[in-house]
């Protein structure tokens, strides 16, 4: 008995440093790459038109972030991402429920939606610009469409995966349809829907930033494109770093949320 | 052959099967699953139904639970015809039907919650049911942390929490290993000695049927009828040595011989078709 406990302690004792080691190594890689880039750019091995020393990017960031211009750009991008995501979420969930509820419609429509996955939807951006003008509308339309595809598909799959026995159980206790949906179906499907929602959010970010980059008057994506065309490589990289950091933060939050939801599945 | 339950005078509070039959229709064919079942489950009786695979045992149970409507005859409980799920019946299924996102306590309280019982009341009942099935201390565990046998106890507690007049159990231990199965069967009997609700218990385990029941209904191959009602005249309570009693063996042998004939019919029909 004590031997078993002992063994377990040893195993757990090993597991933690393993995780810590991996994290350390990860940070080591990041710092190493930054140092390498610093040395290469300072030595002139990489043209300053392509990349600037990481230390300079950090200085640029410190001067950019407090400016009102950055505040406006960040606000525009973040609000566009959020609006696109919420529209994609609502429409995607509704579409997913519809495809599940009406299997015939699912069979007809599913290929279109799956194609939506494979197709670079942003090619329609110029057409939409011509139709709707240079404002947030075309960006939101495309980013929301990109977001709704994975959400609709995972919702349909998740609802189909709910065990029929749970429906039988709900019926046997005389649950109303509403009770079945809210107390059984929705919580049963949520952990499976979540990966699609997470992907939807990522698509909303990609769609928004990419469209701003192509053509827009404001936004973080627009700034990256603007400084690229102006050959201000340092500022361009500063804004790219902002997008990277934003993505890391959002991804971290979504992972934590997903882990919380998944914990219930065990 | 023991006297058929149909000939016994049925009381008002009984579960009464009156020439019950059901035929399923699909686009291409219609299948008569249950041909004619007549019988009575009197108050405080534990009735098991055994029969060859696919003979419509579960279908019969679903009809009592109000999940399926008989196409012939009728089922009544307390003199009322069953037309849908009733508050005084509750079901336990073979498959794991626990809700994985709910704690054990919230799983047990599920039926009461659906029926709109106030929170304090339903938790009070749920707590005592959790205790009754021997899961005290696991109230806040999730089903994912429990073994298969423990999950079935949660399902039993959930069914008992509704304080049913009729407990409908569809091979509740069918997915468990032999040891757990015997152990949990004994526990079920101990619980039942306290509650004494009517139980309709579907199984294909003959030993289990004899050990648990007052009566075993042997169903024929499809389209099924109750071929024989075997009264289990073993004394209660039944301690663990019951399996070794000569009378137990006799009943087991008798039931086995009845089932064998029906199973051969099913297999023979299958062979002919093939």
HADDOCK unambig.tbl for C-alpha pairs under 7 A between the chains (distance, minus, plus):
assign (segid A and resid 165 and name CA) (segid B and resid 97 and name CA) 6.18 0.50 0.50
assign (segid A and resid 166 and name CA) (segid B and resid 97 and name CA) 5.98 0.50 0.50
assign (segid A and resid 172 and name CA) (segid B and resid 65 and name CA) 6.63 0.50 0.50
assign (segid A and resid 172 and name CA) (segid B and resid 67 and name CA) 6.69 0.50 0.50
assign (segid A and resid 172 and name CA) (segid B and resid 85 and name CA) 5.66 0.50 0.50
assign (segid A and resid 172 and name CA) (segid B and resid 90 and name CA) 6.87 0.50 0.50
assign (segid A and resid 172 and name CA) (segid B and resid 91 and name CA) 6.76 0.50 0.50
assign (segid A and resid 173 and name CA) (segid B and resid 85 and name CA) 6.72 0.50 0.50
assign (segid A and resid 173 and name CA) (segid B and resid 90 and name CA) 6.97 0.50 0.50
assign (segid A and resid 173 and name CA) (segid B and resid 111 and name CA) 5.78 0.50 0.50
assign (segid A and resid 174 and name CA) (segid B and resid 85 and name CA) 5.76 0.50 0.50
assign (segid A and resid 175 and name CA) (segid B and resid 114 and name CA) 5.87 0.50 0.50
assign (segid A and resid 264 and name CA) (segid B and resid 100 and name CA) 6.61 0.50 0.50
assign (segid A and resid 264 and name CA) (segid B and resid 101 and name CA) 4.85 0.50 0.50
assign (segid A and resid 265 and name CA) (segid B and resid 100 and name CA) 5.90 0.50 0.50
assign (segid A and resid 265 and name CA) (segid B and resid 101 and name CA) 6.24 0.50 0.50
assign (segid A and resid 265 and name CA) (segid B and resid 144 and name CA) 6.69 0.50 0.50
assign (segid A and resid 266 and name CA) (segid B and resid 144 and name CA) 5.22 0.50 0.50
